[in-house]
């Protein structure tokens, strides 16, 4: 069954992978089992045991019945959590639907609701307008520079 996990080193057995994951994990007060992978950043998906994602390897070892056609989803907000009760397998569509969208964009503008889907718009209109204005200014500056450098023969 471990052979179905993409990127997992072949020298691991289920028992050795279970021990490896538990050695690299720390239990938090909120019940999450946080793993320390190859990366140094906290709060992002971690890779361990070759180049396998830690939450997928943990699901295959601790829960079992891993299906590579489905995605492993976290029920908790911690992306580096490998607690078996916080993991589930769902389709890609269900995984996308369960993601929370913020009511404001990364620049703080209020997001608008799209009438066709009932969800927030993917792009913020104010940010899009500002980025297009900056692009037009860059293009105008390039054209002006090219015109000033042009010498008719």
SULUR-V461143 format. One record per residue. N is the residue number from 1. RES is the residue in one small letter. SS is DSSP state (hx for helix, st for strand, lp for the rest). Layout:
# SULUR-V461143
n;res;ss
N;RES;SS
N;RES;SS
This chain:
# SULUR-V461143
n;res;ss
1;x;lp
2;x;hx
3;x;hx
4;x;hx
5;x;lp
6;x;lp
7;x;lp
8;x;st
9;x;lp
10;x;lp
11;x;lp
12;x;lp
13;x;lp
14;x;hx
15;x;hx
16;x;hx
17;x;hx
18;x;hx
19;x;hx
20;x;hx
21;x;hx
22;x;hx
23;x;hx
24;x;lp
25;x;st
26;x;st
27;x;st
28;x;lp
29;x;lp
30;x;lp
31;x;lp
32;x;lp
33;x;st
34;x;st
35;x;st
36;x;lp
37;x;lp
38;x;lp
39;x;lp
40;x;lp
41;x;lp
42;x;lp
43;x;lp
44;x;lp
45;x;lp
46;x;lp
47;x;st
48;x;st
49;x;lp
50;x;st
51;x;lp
52;x;st
53;x;st
54;x;hx
55;x;hx
56;x;hx
57;x;hx
58;x;hx
59;x;hx
60;x;hx
61;x;hx
62;x;hx
63;x;hx
64;x;lp
65;x;lp
66;x;lp
67;x;lp
68;x;lp
69;x;lp
70;x;lp
71;x;st
72;x;st
73;x;st
74;x;st
75;x;lp
76;x;lp
77;x;lp
78;x;lp
79;x;lp
80;x;lp
81;x;st
82;x;lp
83;x;lp
84;x;hx
85;x;hx
86;x;hx
87;x;st
88;x;st
89;x;st
90;x;st
91;x;lp
92;x;hx
93;x;hx
94;x;hx
95;x;hx
96;x;hx
97;x;hx
98;x;hx
99;x;lp
100;x;lp
101;x;lp
102;x;lp
103;x;lp
104;x;st
105;x;lp
106;x;lp
107;x;lp
108;x;lp
109;x;lp
110;x;st
111;x;lp
112;x;lp
113;x;st
114;x;lp
115;x;lp
116;x;lp
117;x;lp
118;x;lp
119;x;lp
120;x;st
121;x;lp
122;x;lp
123;x;lp
124;x;lp
125;x;hx
126;x;hx
127;x;hx
128;x;hx
129;x;hx
130;x;hx
131;x;hx
132;x;hx
133;x;hx
134;x;hx
135;x;hx
136;x;hx
137;x;hx
138;x;hx
139;x;hx
140;x;hx
141;x;hx
142;x;hx
143;x;hx
144;x;hx
145;x;hx
146;x;hx
147;x;hx
148;x;hx
149;x;hx
150;x;lp
151;x;lp
152;x;lp
153;x;lp
